[in-house]
Amino acid sequence: MPPHAIESIYPLTASQQGMLLETFGAHPGIHVEQSVFELHADLDAARFHQAWRAVVARHAILRSAYSWDTQAEPLQVVLREAELTMIALDWRGAPAAEHAQRLDAYLAADRERGFAIKRAPLLRLSLLRTAEQAYQFVVSFHHIVLDGWSLSLILGEAIAIYEALTRGVAPALPPPVPYRAFVTWVRERDLGSAQRYWQAYLRGVTRPTALGREQPCEPDRDDGYGELTIQVDDAVARTIAARARAHRVTAGLVFQGVWGLLLARYSRTRDVVFGTTVSGRPATLPGAMSSVGLFINTVPMRLAPPAGDRLWPWLSQVQAAHADGRDFEYCSAGQIHRWRDAGATGALCDSLIVFENYPEHTAALDDASVRVDLRESRTVGARTGYAATFLIGSRAGFWIKLIYQRKRFDDAAAPVILRHFHALLERIAADPEPSMDALIDCVPDAESPTVHSLPPVRGLELRSVVGPRDATELKLATLWQDILRCGSIGVYDNFFDLGGHSLLALDLMARIEQAFGVRLAMSALLQHPTIEAVARHLRDGAQATAWSAMVPIRTTGSRPPLFCVPGAAIDAISLHPLAHALGDDHPVFGIQPRGLDGLVEPHRTVEAMAAAVVEVMRTTQPRGPYYLIGHSFGAHVAYEASQQLGAAGCEVGLLVLVDAEASQLGQGPAVPARNDTDRLSRLLSLIQRFFGREISLAVDAANLPHDDLVAHVAEKLAEARILPAGLGAARVKAYLTVGEATALAWDGYRPTCRHPVETLLLRARDSHRDDFVLGGADPVDDSLGWQPLTGREVTVRWVPGDHVTIMTGSNVQVMADILRDAMRRRATAARRRPAAQDQEASDGAR
């Protein structure tokens, strides 16, 4: 769009960002809101349209489109003008009995039409004439620009402007408070305080509350939505409203409490969590109550109905307890989702309660020639990502609409849930002081609905998984696993096919920014939904932070972290199977050799390599005890790092050496020098063994120039999906350079025991023709020469596999089980030691 057509540009709120991302690639009807108002008037349709165009001109948010392709974060682009359409249809010729059916069909088609979110306005009107002075007036809009409160405001404004136009006078409306003021207010909040509040509020919540008896979902279940509405009996509605006022609790809280009690029955737990909507209009923002835009927000509601308590005192306590959280209701669902406990899995909640509470009775409506029959008006709820969404309205008493995902619920379950809801409301109306146990017992356990767990992705369990192949893909795979809470993830797996959704996508993008120093554009994940594609996108942009020796493979877990040094000229990819096999308890960090990026010179001594390892370890974990593992040549670096840690006064809890020999270090003749072609053949052999597949080069290596051979090898590795496409020869050359430095370091290292260290040696049971024979110097010494260098008894354990395959497949699981047990024993001993030392000091004092 030309610059002169733009009035202003500013960011989105986090809630808008989540809604925008959820709109990408989704069904056209998602987040499309529709409100139907019954109008009675001798209406001038053209003048009515003119009044609504004036409303759009008043409010910048109604002239806003959304842009995200070329910037780091999405933006709201306010146009100076945006043409509002109004469709006018005359149904007076159709039988009155057909009007309701026609309206339902019209609303369905209108929802399917959706909105092009890059074009303003995201609002359209339909005026459907049903009688001489009767209309069904449909306001359709994308939820990103309006909430229900705002809709009531602009409805009042439109009628006031229409009345002024009819009388030929200027409308007496105050200047609008721009939505941009709210965006600024939100971005100035202290997220640290908000994070602490929500973390404390959700502590211990690790999975969504079950909505009933769970059973697996058939892959071919209907992906659509079902709807069902019930009207609460007038007498019941009046009684509940009166008792809520008497106990000074909101009517909305009563319905939230009822759903909490039902969830307690369905899930068989007294600690339940579901989503609920809040107005989101801060009391500290001047004019917030009269501003138009998306203020409404979804936050988690956690209820724990205690056994034996009465309903009304409990609701009063809940309302008082939630008063402190009102200051943090501006936080988006995506932010709150990210702030959960590290061990939490999946979505935060599967159900949502929306209680409509809008400023409907304005002076404009009361005095206007256009009468809006609110009793006959209705809201058609937007589709959401929740399995069950309850819309509760207070027009003409209380009504409850349940919108449910058919892939999660059978159609037979919806009427049962609503019948239970109504039964509890009737019980509350009939008993002035009902106990919560009695209310819960109103619902027989046998009547709990059946809910289907999310279906597995078709073919996912049979897919060929290609694991990460460089540090960038490894970091991303770790983020994917942490966020999606699943095990093996391949670099070609689609984030959304694996269960990713808008909240998780926002979490992922925030973590990518933290890990790589790059703020991805909102559309990046939709355009690049796989690990391989995101990694390529990051490389192509050349925006990532400087290469680091430390590669976080798993950052979560309650047990001590494990620092891993891979073998010679091998990056942290080789450690990924071990991290996965260890499970979720231990954070795992890989420390790869300097120079693998091809941009910096590698270290050429073991001492320098170890010093780099110690530096990143102490930066990541300032205090010991440290748990350190090294494979092959990496074992020598890990050993030297343990000695340097000891010299610095740091405790090493356990040193783990994997299939490495110390007895020949600094003894005998040096290993014969290898040329680059020899190293390339050795590198190719190691890669083929690690990935378990043969690669045919189909070329005469002897007659091919070295650089061409390197490029050919890189091309074949990319074709086999072992090396990311585009890295090619540069990465292979970097491996060879680091390999040369490793050989020099090996030849020059003279280890000495300066600080005793607890040591576990893991040895491969099998051998391969390309590997050195370990233990040749002293076949009787199972410790392979490490015993005198550790100053302690070396524990030796044997693991299936050879020098390379010990780190792959089922072999690495055996290694992980041994390692996990050894670390647990050492951690337990470390905790007991201070107590024993205190006892010794006490005995000495006596």
C-alpha positions in Angstrom: 0.0 0.0 0.0 1.3 3.5 -0.8 2.8 5.4 2.2 0.3 8.3 1.9 -2.6 5.8 2.6 -1.1 5.0 6.0 -2.1 6.9 9.1 0.1 5.1 11.6 2.0 1.8 12.4 2.5 0.2 15.7 3.0 -3.2 17.3 0.4 -5.8 18.4 -0.3 -6.9 21.9 0.9 -10.4 22.8 -2.8 -11.5 22.7 -3.2 -10.2 19.2 0.1 -11.9 18.2 -1.2 -15.3 19.4 -4.5 -14.8 17.6 -2.7 -13.7 14.4 -0.5 -16.8 14.4 -3.4 -19.1 15.1 -5.2 -17.6 12.1 -2.3 -18.5 9.7 -3.1 -21.5 7.6 -6.2 -22.3 9.7 -9.8 -22.7 8.7 -11.2 -19.4 7.4 -13.7 -19.2 10.2 -11.3 -19.3 13.1 -11.6 -16.2 15.3 -14.5 -14.9 13.2 -17.1 -13.4 15.6 -20.7 -12.9 14.6 -23.4 -11.0 16.5 -27.0 -11.0 15.4 -29.2 -8.1 16.5 -32.9 -7.9 15.9 -33.8 -4.4 14.9 -37.3 -2.8 14.7 -37.5 0.5 12.8 -38.5 2.2 9.6 -34.9 2.0 8.7 -33.1 4.1 6.1 -30.5 1.5 5.0 -28.2 4.0 3.2 -28.1 6.3 6.2 -27.6 3.4 8.5 -24.6 2.3 6.4 -23.3 5.9 6.5 -23.5 5.9 10.3 -21.4 2.7 10.4 -18.8 4.2 8.0 -18.5 7.1 10.4 -17.8 4.7 13.3 -15.0 3.1 11.2 -13.6 6.6 10.6 -13.6 7.4 14.3 -11.6 4.3 15.5 -8.2 3.5 14.1 -8.4 -0.1 15.2 -11.3 -0.6 12.7 -9.1 0.7 9.9 -6.2 -1.6 10.8 -4.6 -4.3 8.7 -1.8 -6.6 9.8 1.6 -7.0 8.3 4.3 -9.5 9.2 6.3 -10.5 6.1 9.3 -8.1 6.1 9.8 -7.3 9.8 10.9 -9.0 13.0 7.5 -8.7 14.6 4.0 -8.2 13.2 2.6 -4.7 13.0 -0.8 -3.0 12.9 -1.0 -0.7 9.9 -3.8 1.9 10.3 -5.1 3.2 7.0 -6.5 6.7 6.6 -9.6 5.3 5.0 -11.1 1.8 4.9 -14.3 1.1 3.0 -16.9 -0.8 5.0 -19.3 -3.0 3.2 -22.9 -3.7 4.1 -24.9 -6.4 2.4 -28.6 -5.8 2.3 -31.0 -8.7 1.6 -34.8 -8.7 1.5 -36.4 -11.9 2.9 -39.9 -10.5 3.2 -41.1 -12.7 0.3 -40.0 -15.9 2.1 -42.3 -17.6 4.6 -41.5 -16.5 8.2 -41.0 -20.1 9.2 -38.0 -20.2 6.8 -36.2 -17.1 8.2 -34.4 -18.9 11.0 -33.2 -21.6 8.7 -32.1 -19.0 6.1 -30.2 -17.1 8.8 -28.3 -20.1 10.0 -27.3 -20.9 6.5 -26.3 -17.3 5.9 -24.2 -17.2 9.1 -22.4 -20.4 8.2 -21.5 -19.1 4.7 -20.4 -15.8 6.2 -18.1 -17.6 8.6 -16.6 -19.7 5.9 -15.8 -16.5 4.0 -13.5 -15.4 6.8 -11.3 -12.3 6.6 -8.2 -11.4 4.6 -6.2 -10.2 7.6 -3.9 -8.0 5.5 -6.9 -5.9 4.4 -8.9 -3.4 6.4 -11.5 -3.2 7.7 -11.8 -6.6 9.4 -15.5 -5.9 9.9 -18.6 -6.3 7.7 -22.3 -5.8 8.1 -25.4 -7.6 6.8 -28.9 -6.2 7.0 -31.4 -8.9 6.4 -35.0 -7.5 6.2 -37.6 -9.9 7.5 -40.7 -7.6 7.8 -41.7 -4.1 7.0 -40.0 -2.8 10.2 -38.0 -5.8 11.3 -34.4 -6.7 10.4 -31.8 -9.3 11.4 -28.6 -7.2 11.6 -25.4 -9.3 11.5 -22.1 -7.8 12.6 -19.2 -10.0 11.5 -15.6 -9.2 12.6 -12.2 -10.7 13.3 -11.6 -11.0 17.0 -8.2 -9.4 16.6 -9.8 -5.9 16.3 -12.8 -6.2 18.6 -14.2 -7.8 21.7 -17.8 -8.0 22.9 -17.5 -4.9 25.1 -16.2 -2.9 22.2 -19.0 -4.2 19.9 -21.6 -2.9 22.3 -19.8 0.5 22.3 -19.7 0.9 18.5 -23.3 -0.4 18.2 -24.3 2.5 20.5 -22.2 4.9 18.6 -23.6 3.8 15.2 -27.2 4.3 16.4 -26.4 7.7 17.9 -24.8 8.8 14.7 -27.8 7.4 12.7 -30.2 9.4 14.9 -28.1 12.6 14.5 -28.0 12.1 10.7 -31.8 11.6 10.7 -32.3 14.9 12.6 -29.6 16.7 10.5 -27.4 17.5 13.5 -23.8 16.6 14.5 -23.5 13.6 16.8 -22.5 14.4 20.3 -19.8 11.8 20.9 -16.7 12.3 22.9 -13.3 11.9 21.2 -12.3 8.2 21.0 -9.5 6.8 23.2 -7.2 5.1 20.7 -6.3 1.4 21.1 -2.7 2.4 20.6 -2.7 3.8 24.2 -3.5 0.3 25.5 -0.7 -1.2 23.4 1.7 1.3 24.9 0.5 0.6 28.4 0.9 -3.2 28.0 4.5 -2.9 26.6 5.4 -0.7 29.7 4.4 -3.4 32.2 6.9 -5.1 34.5 6.9 -8.7 33.1 9.1 -9.9 36.0 6.4 -9.3 38.6 3.8 -10.9 36.3 6.0 -13.9 35.7 6.5 -14.5 39.4 2.7 -14.2 40.0 1.7 -16.7 37.3 4.5 -19.2 38.2 3.4 -19.2 41.8 -0.3 -19.5 40.8 0.4 -22.5 38.5 3.1 -24.2 40.5 2.5 -28.0 40.3 0.2 -27.9 37.3 1.9 -30.2 34.9 -0.9 -31.2 32.5 -4.4 -30.1 31.4 -7.3 -31.2 33.6 -9.0 -34.2 32.1 -12.5 -33.4 30.7 -13.7 -36.9 31.3 -12.7 -40.5 30.8 -9.9 -40.4 28.3 -9.6 -42.9 25.5 -7.5 -42.9 22.3 -8.9 -41.0 19.3 -9.3 -42.6 16.0 -7.3 -40.7 13.3 -10.3 -40.2 11.1 -12.5 -38.5 13.6 -14.4 -35.4 12.4 -12.3 -32.2 12.7 -15.3 -30.0 12.9 -17.2 -28.3 15.7 -20.5 -29.0 17.3 -22.8 -26.5 19.1 -25.5 -26.9 21.7 -27.4 -24.2 23.7 -29.6 -24.5 26.7 -31.6 -21.8 28.5 -31.5 -21.7 32.2 -34.9 -21.6 33.8 -36.0 -18.1 34.6 -36.7 -18.9 38.3 -33.3 -20.6 38.6 -31.6 -17.7 36.9 -33.3 -15.1 39.1 -32.5 -17.0 42.3 -28.8 -17.5 41.5 -28.4 -13.8 40.5 -30.0 -12.7 43.8 -27.8 -15.0 45.9 -24.7 -14.0 44.1 -25.5 -10.3 44.9 -26.2 -11.2 48.5 -22.8 -12.9 48.9 -21.1 -10.2 46.9 -19.7 -12.5 44.2 -20.1 -12.1 40.5 -22.6 -14.2 38.5 -19.7 -15.1 36.3 -17.8 -16.6 39.2 -20.8 -18.8 40.0 -20.7 -20.4 36.6 -16.9 -20.8 36.8 -17.4 -22.5 40.2 -20.0 -24.9 38.7 -17.6 -25.8 35.9 -14.8 -26.3 38.4 -17.0 -28.7 40.4 -17.9 -30.6 37.3 -14.3 -30.9 36.3 -13.5 -32.2 39.8 -16.0 -35.0 39.2 -14.9 -35.7 35.6 -11.2 -35.7 36.3 -11.4 -37.2 39.8 -9.2 -34.5 41.3 -9.9 -31.5 43.5 -7.3 -29.3 41.7 -8.6 -28.2 38.3 -7.6 -25.6 35.8 -9.5 -24.1 32.9 -9.4 -21.0 30.9 -11.6 -18.0 31.6 -12.0 -14.6 30.0 -11.4 -11.3 31.7 -12.2 -7.8 30.4 -8.5 -6.8 30.3 -9.3 -3.1 30.6 -6.9 -1.8 33.2 -8.3 0.6 35.8 -5.0 2.6 35.6 -5.4 3.4 31.9 -7.6 6.5 31.5 -10.5 5.9 29.1 -10.0 2.2 29.0 -13.6 1.4 29.5 -14.7 3.5 26.5 -11.9 2.4 24.2 -12.5 0.1 21.2 -10.2 -2.9 20.4 -9.2 -6.3 21.6 -8.9 -6.0 25.4 -10.6 -9.2 26.5 -8.1 -11.8 27.5 -8.0 -15.5 28.4 -6.2 -16.4 31.6 -6.1 -19.7 33.6 -8.5 -20.2 36.5 -7.3 -22.7 39.1 -9.9 -24.0 41.6 -9.4 -26.5 44.4 -12.9 -27.1 46.0 -12.2 -28.4 49.5 -14.2 -31.3 50.7 -16.9 -30.5 53.2 -17.0 -26.7 52.6 -20.1 -24.8 51.6 -20.4 -23.2 48.1 -20.9 -19.5 48.9 -18.2 -19.0 51.5 -15.8 -20.8 49.1 -16.7 -18.6 46.2 -16.2 -15.5 48.3 -12.7 -16.8 49.2 -11.9 -17.5 45.6 -13.0 -14.0 44.6 -10.9 -12.4 47.3 -7.9 -14.6 46.5 -8.0 -13.6 42.8 -8.0 -9.9 43.5 -4.2 -9.8 43.5 -4.1 -11.3 40.1 -6.1 -8.5 38.4 -2.9 -6.5 38.0 -1.6 -9.3 35.8 -4.6 -10.1 33.6 -3.0 -8.3 30.7 -0.6 -11.1 30.2 -1.3 -13.2 27.1 -2.1 -16.8 27.2 1.2 -17.5 25.3 3.2 -15.7 28.0 1.5 -17.5 30.8 2.0 -20.8 29.0 5.8 -20.1 28.8 6.0 -19.3 32.5 4.6 -22.7 33.7 6.7 -25.3 35.6 9.4 -26.8 33.5 7.9 -30.2 33.9 4.5 -29.2 32.5 3.3 -31.0 29.4 1.0 -30.1 26.6 -1.6 -27.3 26.7 -2.3 -25.5 30.0 -6.0 -26.3 29.8 -8.6 -27.8 27.4 -11.7 -25.9 28.3 -12.8 -22.3 28.4 -15.6 -20.3 30.1 -16.7 -17.0 28.4 -19.2 -15.0 30.5 -20.6 -12.2 28.4 -21.0 -8.9 30.4 -21.4 -6.0 28.0 -22.6 -2.4 28.4 -25.8 -3.0 26.4 -28.3 -0.5 27.9 -26.9 2.9 26.7 -28.8 6.1 26.4 -28.4 5.8 22.6 -30.2 2.5 22.6 -32.9 3.6 25.0 -34.0 6.8 23.2 -33.4 5.8 19.6 -36.0 5.4 16.9 -34.1 2.1 16.1 -35.1 -0.4 18.7 -32.6 -3.2 19.4 -34.4 -6.2 20.8 -31.6 -7.6 23.0 -33.8 -10.5 24.2 -33.8 -11.8 20.6 -30.2 -10.9 19.8 -27.5 -13.5 20.0 -23.8 -14.1 19.6 -22.4 -16.8 17.4 -19.2 -17.9 19.2 -15.9 -18.0 17.4 -14.1 -21.3 17.0 -11.2 -21.7 19.3 -8.4 -24.2 20.0 -10.1 -25.5 23.1 -11.8 -28.9 23.2 -14.8 -27.3 25.0 -15.8 -23.6 25.1 -18.8 -22.4 27.1 -20.4 -19.1 26.1 -22.6 -17.9 28.9 -24.9 -14.9 28.3 -27.2 -12.9 30.6 -29.6 -11.5 28.1 -33.2 -12.7 28.9 -31.9 -14.7 31.8 -28.9 -17.0 31.6 -28.2 -19.2 28.6 -25.2 -21.6 28.1 -23.8 -22.5 24.7 -21.3 -25.3 24.4 -19.0 -25.3 21.4 -17.0 -28.5 21.2 -14.4 -30.1 19.0 -15.9 -33.3 17.5 -12.5 -35.0 17.4 -12.5 -34.7 21.2 -16.1 -35.3 22.1 -18.9 -37.5 20.7 -22.1 -35.6 19.9 -23.8 -37.6 22.6 -21.4 -36.1 25.3 -22.4 -32.4 24.8 -26.0 -32.8 26.0 -24.8 -34.8 29.0 -22.4 -32.1 30.0 -25.0 -29.3 29.7 -27.5 -31.4 31.6 -25.0 -31.8 34.4 -24.3 -28.0 34.3 -28.1 -27.3 34.6 -28.5 -29.8 37.4 -25.9 -28.1 39.6 -27.5 -24.7 38.9 -30.9 -26.1 39.9 -29.4 -27.6 43.1 -27.7 -24.2 44.0 -31.1 -22.4 43.5 -32.9 -25.0 45.6 -30.5 -25.0 48.5 -29.5 -21.7 50.1 -26.3 -23.2 51.6 -25.3 -26.2 49.4 -22.2 -28.1 50.2 -19.7 -28.8 47.4 -19.6 -32.5 48.1 -23.4 -32.6 47.6 -23.1 -30.7 44.4 -20.3 -32.9 43.1 -22.3 -36.0 44.0 -25.2 -34.7 41.9 -23.4 -36.1 39.0 -23.0 -39.9 39.0 -19.4 -40.9 38.3 -20.7 -43.3 35.6 -22.1 -40.4 33.7 -18.7 -38.7 33.3 -18.3 -38.0 29.5 -15.8 -39.7 27.3 -13.2 -37.5 25.9 -10.8 -38.5 23.1 -7.1 -37.7 23.4 -5.6 -35.9 20.5 -5.0 -38.4 17.7 -1.5 -39.3 16.6 -0.3 -37.7 13.4 -1.0 -40.0 10.6 2.1 -42.0 9.6 4.2 -40.2 12.2 5.0 -43.4 14.1 6.2 -45.0 10.9 8.2 -42.1 9.6 11.9 -42.2 9.0 13.4 -39.9 11.5 16.4 -37.8 10.4 18.1 -36.5 13.5 19.8 -33.1 13.8 23.1 -32.8 11.8 24.7 -29.6 13.1 24.7 -27.4 16.2 21.9 -25.2 14.9 19.6 -28.1 14.2 20.5 -29.6 17.5 19.5 -26.5 19.4 16.3 -26.3 17.5 15.5 -30.0 18.1 16.0 -29.4 21.8 13.6 -26.5 21.8 11.1 -28.6 19.8 11.3 -31.4 22.3 11.0 -29.2 25.4 8.0 -27.4 24.0 6.1 -30.3 22.4 7.0 -32.7 25.2 7.8 -35.5 22.8 10.8 -37.7 22.3 12.3 -38.4 18.9 11.9 -35.5 16.5 13.3 -35.4 13.0 14.5 -32.3 11.2 11.8 -32.8 8.6 8.9 -33.1 11.0 6.4 -30.3 10.8 5.9 -28.4 14.1 2.2 -28.1 13.7 1.8 -31.8 12.7 3.5 -32.7 15.9 0.8 -30.9 18.0 2.2 -27.4 17.9 -0.3 -24.5 18.1 -0.3 -20.8 18.5 0.7 -20.6 22.1 3.5 -23.1 21.7 4.6 -21.3 18.5 4.9 -18.1 20.4 6.9 -19.9 23.1 9.1 -21.4 20.4 9.9 -18.1 18.8 10.7 -16.5 22.2 13.1 -19.3 22.9 14.7 -19.1 19.4 15.3 -15.4 20.1 16.9 -16.2 23.4 19.1 -19.0 22.0 20.1 -17.4 18.7 19.7 -13.7 19.3 17.3 -13.5 16.3 13.7 -12.3 16.5 12.0 -14.2 13.8 9.1 -12.6 11.8 5.7 -13.8 12.8 5.2 -15.7 9.5 8.6 -17.5 9.8 7.3 -20.6 11.4 4.4 -20.9 9.0 6.8 -20.5 6.1 9.5 -22.7 7.7 7.7 -25.2 9.9 10.5 -27.8 10.2 13.7 -27.8 12.1 15.6 -28.1 8.8 13.8 -25.1 7.3 14.2 -22.9 10.4 17.9 -23.7 10.6 18.3 -22.8 7.0 16.4 -19.6 7.5 18.6 -18.7 10.4 21.8 -19.4 8.4 20.6 -17.5 5.4 19.8 -14.5 7.5 23.3 -14.6 9.0 21.9 -12.9 12.1 22.5 -15.5 14.7 24.8 -14.8 17.6 28.4 -15.8 17.4 29.2 -19.5 17.4 29.5 -21.0 20.9 31.3 -24.0 22.2 28.4 -24.7 24.6 25.4 -26.4 22.9 22.4 -26.8 25.2 20.9 -30.2 24.3 18.4 -30.4 27.2 18.0 -27.4 29.5 15.3 -28.7 31.8 15.5 -31.2 34.6 15.7 -31.2 38.4 18.9 -33.2 38.7 22.5 -31.9 38.2 23.5 -31.0 34.6 25.8 -33.3 32.6 28.6 -31.6 30.6 29.6 -33.7 27.5 32.8 -33.5 25.4 32.4 -35.4 22.1 35.2 -37.2 20.2 37.8 -35.7 17.9 36.6 -33.3 15.3 33.0 -34.2 16.0 30.3 -31.7 17.0 27.7 -32.0 19.7 25.3 -33.9 17.3 26.9 -37.2 18.5 25.6 -36.5 22.0 22.0 -36.1 21.0 21.1 -39.8 21.4 22.6 -39.9 24.9 20.7 -36.8 26.0 17.4 -38.4 24.8 18.2 -41.7 26.5 18.9 -40.0 29.8 15.4 -38.7 30.0 14.0 -35.5 31.4 15.7 -35.5 34.8 19.1 -34.2 33.7 20.0 -31.1 31.8 22.6 -32.0 29.2 25.1 -29.6 27.6 27.5 -30.5 24.8 30.9 -28.7 24.5 32.2 -29.0 21.0 35.6 -28.2 19.6 36.5 -24.7 18.7 36.8 -24.2 14.9 34.0 -26.4 13.7 32.3 -23.3 12.3 35.3 -22.8 10.0 35.6 -19.2 11.1 38.0 -19.4 14.0 41.2 -21.3 14.5 41.0 -24.5 16.6 42.9 -25.0 19.8 45.9 -27.2 19.3 46.6 -28.5 22.8 44.5 -30.6 25.2 45.2 -28.0 27.9 43.8 -25.2 25.9 40.8 -27.3 24.8 40.1 -28.2 28.5 40.4 -24.6 29.6 37.7 -23.6 27.1 35.6 -26.5 28.5 36.0 -25.3 32.1 35.2 -21.7 31.1 31.8 -22.5 29.6 31.0 -25.0 32.3 31.6 -22.5 35.1 29.6 -19.8 33.1 26.7 -22.2 32.8 27.0 -23.6 36.4 29.0 -21.3 38.7 29.4 -23.8 41.5 30.0 -27.5 41.7 29.8 -30.4 42.0 30.4 -30.9 38.2 29.5 -34.0 36.3 31.6 -34.4 33.2 31.7 -37.0 30.4 34.1 -37.4 27.4 34.0 -39.8 24.5 37.1 -41.0 22.7 39.6 -38.1 22.4 37.0 -36.0 24.3 37.7 -38.2 27.3 41.2 -36.8 27.5 39.9 -33.2 27.3 37.3 -34.1 30.0 40.1 -35.5 32.2 42.2 -32.4 31.8 39.2 -30.3 32.5 38.6 -32.2 35.8 42.2 -31.4 36.8 41.8 -27.8 36.0 38.5 -27.6 37.9 40.3 -29.2 40.9 43.1 -26.7 40.7 40.5 -23.9 40.8 39.0 -25.4 44.0 35.9 -26.7 42.2 34.4 -30.1 43.1 34.0 -32.7 40.4 31.2 -35.0 41.3 32.0 -37.6 38.7 34.2 -38.0 35.6 32.9 -40.4 33.0 35.3 -41.6 30.3 33.8 -43.4 27.3 36.0 -46.0 25.4 39.3 -44.1 25.7 42.8 -45.2 26.6 45.2 -43.4 28.8 48.1 -45.9 28.9 49.5 -44.7 25.5 49.3 -41.0 26.1 52.8 -39.5 25.8 54.3 -43.0 25.4 55.8 -44.7 22.4 56.0 -43.3 18.9 53.6 -40.6 17.7 50.7 -41.6 15.6 51.7 -41.4 12.0 50.7 -38.2 10.4 47.6 -38.3 8.1 47.1 -36.2 5.1 43.7 -34.5 4.4 42.5 -37.4 2.1 43.2 -39.9 4.8 41.4 -37.8 7.3 38.5 -37.4 4.9 38.2 -41.2 4.6 38.4 -41.6 8.3 35.7 -38.9 8.8 33.4 -40.5 6.3 33.8 -43.9 7.9 32.9 -42.5 11.4 29.9 -40.6 10.0 28.6 -43.7 8.2 28.9 -45.8 11.3 27.3 -43.3 13.5 24.3 -42.8 11.2 24.1 -46.5 10.3 24.1 -46.2 6.5 26.5 -46.7 3.7 27.3 -43.8 1.3 28.5 -44.7 -2.2 30.8 -42.0 -3.5 31.0 -43.5 -7.0 34.2 -41.6 -7.8 37.9 -42.3 -8.3 39.3 -40.5 -5.2 42.9 -41.0 -6.4 42.3 -39.0 -9.6 40.1 -36.3 -8.1 41.6 -33.0 -6.8 41.2 -32.8 -3.1 38.9 -29.8 -3.0 36.6 -31.5 -5.6 36.6 -34.6 -3.5 35.7 -32.7 -0.4 32.8 -31.0 -2.3 31.7 -34.4 -3.7 31.7 -36.0 -0.2 29.7 -33.0 1.2 27.2 -33.3 -1.7 26.7 -37.0 -0.9 26.3 -36.4 2.8 23.6 -33.8 2.0 21.8 -36.2 -0.4 21.8 -38.8 2.4 20.3 -36.2 4.7 23.3 -36.5 7.0 24.6 -33.0 6.4 22.3 -30.0 6.0 22.1 -28.8 2.4 24.1 -25.6 1.8 26.8 -26.2 4.4 28.7 -28.7 2.3 32.4 -28.3 1.7 32.9 -25.5 4.2 31.7 -27.8 7.0 33.7 -30.8 5.8 36.9 -28.6 5.6 36.3 -27.4 9.1 36.1 -31.0 10.4 39.4 -31.7 8.7 41.1 -28.6 10.2 39.9 -29.5 13.7 41.0 -33.1 13.1 44.5 -32.0 12.3 44.6 -29.9 15.5 43.3 -32.8 17.5 46.2 -35.0 16.2 48.7 -32.4 17.3 47.0 -32.1 20.7 47.1 -35.9 21.2 50.8 -36.1 20.4 51.7 -33.3 22.8 49.6 -34.2 25.9 51.3 -35.4 29.0 48.7 -36.0 31.7 49.5 -36.0 35.4 47.2 -36.6 38.4 47.1 -33.3 40.4 43.6 -33.8 41.9 42.0 -37.2 42.6 38.6 -37.6 40.9 35.8 -40.2 41.1 35.9 -41.9 37.7 33.6 -44.2 35.7 35.0 -45.8 32.6 32.5 -47.1 30.0 34.1 -49.6 27.6 32.7 -50.9 24.3 32.3 -54.7 24.2 32.8 -54.9 20.4 35.5 -53.8 18.0 35.6 -52.5 14.5 38.3 -52.9 11.9 38.9 -49.2 11.6 39.4 -48.6 15.3 42.6 -48.8 17.4 42.7 -51.8 19.7 42.4 -50.5 23.2 44.4 -52.0 26.0 47.3 -53.2 23.9 49.9 -51.8 26.3 48.5 -53.8 29.3 45.7 -56.3 28.4 45.2 -57.0 32.1 44.4 -53.4 33.1 40.7 -52.9 32.6 41.1 -49.2 33.4 43.1 -48.7 30.2 45.8 -46.8 32.2 43.4 -44.3 33.9 43.9 -45.7 37.4 47.1 -43.9 38.3 45.8 -40.7 36.7 42.6 -40.4 38.7 44.0 -41.1 42.2 40.8 -43.1 43.0 39.5 -46.6 42.1 38.2 -46.5 38.6 34.8 -48.2 38.1 34.7 -50.0 34.8 31.4 -51.0 33.1 31.0 -52.6 29.7 28.5 -51.4 27.2 27.3 -53.1 23.9 28.6 -51.7 20.7 31.9 -50.6 19.2 33.8 -47.4 19.6 31.2 -45.5 17.6 28.0 -47.4 17.9 28.3 -47.3 21.7 26.8 -43.8 21.3 23.8 -44.9 19.2 20.7 -47.1 19.1 19.9 -49.3 22.0 23.5 -49.3 23.1 23.3 -45.7 24.2 20.3 -46.6 26.4 22.4 -49.1 28.3 25.0 -46.4 28.8 22.4 -43.9 29.9 21.0 -46.3 32.5 24.5 -46.9 34.0 25.3 -43.2 33.9 22.0 -42.1 35.5 22.5 -44.6 38.3 26.1 -43.5 38.9 25.2 -39.8 39.0 22.3 -40.4 41.4 24.7 -42.3 43.7 27.3 -39.5 43.6 24.7 -36.8 44.2 23.3 -38.7 47.2 26.8 -39.0 48.6 27.4 -35.3 48.1 24.3 -34.4 50.0 25.2 -36.7 52.9 28.8 -35.5 53.2 28.0 -32.0 54.8 25.9 -33.7 57.4 28.6 -36.2 58.2 31.2 -33.3 58.4 28.9 -31.4 60.7 28.7 -34.4 63.0 32.4 -34.9 63.0 32.9 -31.2 64.0 30.3 -31.6 66.7 32.1 -34.7 68.0 35.4 -32.9 68.0 33.9 -30.0 70.0 32.8 -32.4 72.7 
